[in-house]
Amino acid sequence: MNISLKRIQAIFMKDYKEFSRNYAVSMMIFLPIILAFMYRQTGTESIQNSFLPLNMTFSMVTAYVQACLIAEEKERNTLRSLMMSPASIGDILLGKSLFVFIMTGVILAICANIVGYTPNQIAVIMLALAISTVFYVALGTICGLFTKSVMEASLAVLPVVLIFSFGPMALFLNETHIIYKIGQWLPSTQLVILAEQSQQGASFGGIAEPLVIILLWTIIAVAAAVILFKKRTKDE
């Protein structure tokens, strides 16, 4: 697969301009920040409270914005032109993901600073957050490819927001509860578990399992996004 940095940069700049013009989409970046301020006012310091704004960032910003940018391309029929251009699948997917990836990193840093979250093992947490960002970018890409307009994409992302943002709340339930048994395997829940174990000073062996689970979710989501994109290319 040939990768062109110039084409990736061009797609990146195109997405940035479209994002800055669409206020309905761009205003979403403030929701996790507002939520972070609200949680700081409660004065409750816990990993669960710290990571709720972070997990909301993933679903309401990363997945939502990515889905809307893809859907907007389809709505304007410009995604077809992009697919027919000399740009490879790698160029298109990387270019259309890079802006959202960088934006997510900035918002995560702001939210973490607001709630006062300082990880003990910062390298491990940053790696987990980066992998999680790729996962939600892939989810957003899938939602965008399945929809035909920004409005449809907004609705398609709702299950992502409900399931993955609030999934970690299953940890408050009894371990025998069915929701706990399902919810504990979600990548957002595993991220909270990893952060809790890291904060307790666990060794790498202790945090390896949640990190691997998040990575597996990400690999499956990226593979599904690439397969679906190739299928859409043939359909077009």
BELURUR-V583660 format. One record per backbone hydrogen bond with DSSP energy under -0.5 kcal/mol. CO is the residue of the C=O (numbers start at 1). NH is the residue of the N-H. Records with the same first field share a line. If there is no record, write none. Layout:
# BELURUR-V583660
CO: NH / NH
This chain:
# BELURUR-V583660
3: 5
4: 8
5: 9
6: 10
7: 11
8: 12
9: 13
10: 14
11: 15
12: 16
13: 17
14: 18
15: 19
16: 20
17: 21
18: 22
21: 23
22: 25 / 26
23: 27
25: 28
26: 29
27: 30
28: 31 / 32
29: 33
30: 34
31: 35
32: 36
33: 37
34: 38
35: 39
36: 40
37: 41
38: 42
39: 43 / 44
40: 43
43: 45
44: 46
46: 50
47: 51
48: 52
49: 53
50: 54
51: 55
52: 56
53: 57
54: 58
55: 59
56: 60
57: 61 / 62
58: 63
59: 64
61: 65
62: 66
63: 67
64: 68
65: 69
66: 70
67: 71
68: 72
69: 73
70: 74
71: 75
72: 76
73: 78 / 79
74: 77
77: 81
78: 82
79: 83
80: 84
81: 85
82: 85
88: 92
89: 93
90: 94
91: 95
92: 96
93: 97
94: 97 / 98
95: 99
97: 101
98: 102
99: 103
100: 104
101: 105
102: 106
103: 107
104: 108
105: 109
106: 110
107: 111
108: 112
109: 113
110: 114
111: 115
112: 116 / 117
116: 118
120: 122
121: 125
122: 126
123: 127
124: 128
125: 129
126: 130
127: 131
128: 132
129: 133
130: 134
131: 135
132: 136
133: 137
134: 138
135: 139
136: 140
137: 141
138: 142
139: 143
140: 144
141: 145
142: 146
143: 147
144: 147
149: 153
150: 154
151: 155
152: 156
153: 157
155: 158
157: 161
158: 162
159: 163
160: 164 / 165
161: 165 / 166
162: 166
163: 167
166: 169
167: 170
168: 171
169: 172
170: 173
174: 177
177: 181
178: 182
179: 183
180: 184
182: 185
183: 186
186: 190
187: 191
188: 192
189: 193
190: 194
191: 195
192: 196
193: 197
194: 198
195: 199
196: 200
197: 202
198: 201
203: 206 / 207
204: 208
205: 209
207: 211
208: 212
209: 213
210: 214
211: 215
212: 216
213: 217
214: 218
215: 219
216: 220
217: 221
218: 222
219: 223
220: 224
221: 225
222: 226
223: 227
224: 228
225: 229
226: 230
227: 231
228: 232
229: 233
230: 234
231: 235
232: 236
